[in-house]
Amino acid sequence: MIELVVIVIILIVIGCVKVYHATQRQAEKEREYVADRRMCRCTGFCLIYDIVKVVLVLIAAGAIFYIFVSLAIGETIGLRHLGNAKFWITAITSAVMFLPTVWMMIFLREKKKR
């Protein structure tokens, strides 16, 4: 039984590594394509691309945040939490702790680039 669990864990790790490498290759192609578009001065395309990318990142971050807050209050994931006071207290407290951390990470990254 332990061998089966170890094999499953190894397969999950291998799958995650393969997905990571594939997304890194795709991200490099995307960066190159967008850089070419910026050189061609396709400002409309670049603006729409940036807006769509920000919206998708915010949706993904919100979904992940919602899942973790739902699990933190000890409930299953569902839309019924939006009326739960315990959910909102946990969400606001988490955001108050999380947002300064993200801000500092961005600030230090920008400082490192200079």
N, C-alpha and C positions, 0 to 999 in steps of 0.2 A: 504494500500500500504506500509506503514511504517513497519507493522508487517511482511510482506513478505520479505522486505529488511533485517530486523533484523534476521529472521529465516535463510535466505541465508547466512548472515555473520556468524551466529553461526555454521551452518553446515560446512562452509569453515574452521573455526577455529578448529572444532572437527576433521575434515578430516586431517588438517595439524598436529595436535597433534598425531593422530593415525599413520600417516606416519613417524613422528619424532621418536616415540617409536619403530616402526618396524625397522627403519634404525639403531637405537641404538642397538637393539637386534642382528641384522645381523652384525653390526660392531664388536660386542663382539665375535660372533662366528668366524668371519674372523680373528680377532687378535689372538684368541686361536689357530686356524688352522695354521696360519703363525708361531706362536711361536713353535708349535709342529714340523713344518718343519725345523725351524732353529735349534732346538735341535737335529734333525736327520741329521744335516749337509747337507741338500739339497741346496747347494749354487746356483746351476743353476736355480732351481725353484724360490728361493728367489730373485735372480737377475732379472729374467724375470718378476716376480710379481711386484717388485719395479719399473722397467722401465715402465711397462704397466700402473701402478697406476699414475706415474708422468705424462705420456702422456695424460691420460684421465683427470686428474685434470687441466692440462694446456689447453686442448681443451675446457673444461667446463668454465674455467675462461676467456679464450679468447672470447667465445661466449657471456657470460654475459657482458663482457667489451664492446664488439661490439654493443650489444643491447642498453646499456645505453648511449654510445657515439652517436649512431644514434638518440636516443630520445633527447639527449642534444642539437644537432644541429637543432632539429625541423623537422626531416625528418622521413619517414617510414623506416623500416628495409629492407635493400636490398644490393646486392653486388655492386650497382652502386656508392656507397659512396667511394669506394677505390680510385677513381680518383678525388674526391672532396677535394680541399685544406682546406676548413673549417672543414671537418671531421678529417683530419690529424692534424690540429692545435689543435682541441679539444682533440683528442686522445693522442697526445704527452703531452699536458698540464695536462691532467688527470693522465697520467702515471707518470709524474714528481711529482705530488702531492701524488699519491697513493703508489708508490713503497717505499719511505722512511717510510711511515706509516706501511706497511707490514713488512719491515725490522725491525722496532722498536718493533712490536708485537712479531716477532719471537725471537728477542734478549731478550726481557723481559721474554718471556716464558722459554727460555733456562736458564736465570739467576734465575728464580723462581724454576726450577728443582734442581738446585745445592744446 
